[in-house]
Amino acid sequence: MNIDPYKVREALLGGSARSFVLENQGKRLLDGTLQPGFRASLMLN
């Protein structure tokens, strides 16, 4: 069975599983763009 993870994310966003993390971090995870954000760089200084 071949399931498209992007379609699964979209389906979840349409229901009660919708969240900031799923909207933003979920897309970054699927796209493979996992560079640290501002908070991580702030902690390094």
C-alpha positions as CSV (number, residue, x, y, z in Angstrom):
1,M,0.0,0.0,0.0
2,N,1.4,3.4,-1.0
3,I,0.2,6.2,1.2
4,D,1.1,9.8,0.3
5,P,2.2,11.5,3.6
6,Y,1.3,14.9,2.3
7,K,-2.3,13.8,1.7
8,V,-2.4,12.3,5.2
9,R,-1.2,15.6,6.7
10,E,-3.9,17.5,4.7
11,A,-6.6,15.1,5.9
12,L,-5.5,15.5,9.5
13,L,-5.5,19.3,9.2
14,G,-9.2,19.1,8.2
15,G,-10.2,17.5,11.5
16,S,-9.7,17.9,15.2
17,A,-6.0,16.9,14.9
18,R,-5.3,20.4,13.5
19,S,-2.5,22.1,15.4
20,F,0.3,24.5,15.0
21,V,2.8,21.7,15.1
22,L,1.1,19.7,12.4
23,E,0.6,22.7,10.2
24,N,4.2,24.1,10.4
25,Q,6.6,21.4,11.7
26,G,4.8,18.6,9.9
27,K,5.3,20.3,6.5
28,R,9.0,20.9,7.3
29,L,9.4,17.3,8.4
30,L,7.9,16.0,5.1
31,D,9.9,18.5,3.0
32,G,13.2,17.6,4.8
33,T,13.8,21.2,5.9
34,L,14.7,20.7,9.5
35,Q,17.1,23.6,10.1
36,P,16.9,24.9,13.7
37,G,14.7,28.0,14.1
38,F,15.3,31.2,16.0
39,R,15.0,29.7,19.4
40,A,17.7,27.1,18.8
41,S,20.1,29.8,17.5
42,L,19.3,32.0,20.5
43,M,20.3,29.2,22.8
44,L,23.7,28.9,21.2
45,N,24.6,32.5,22.0
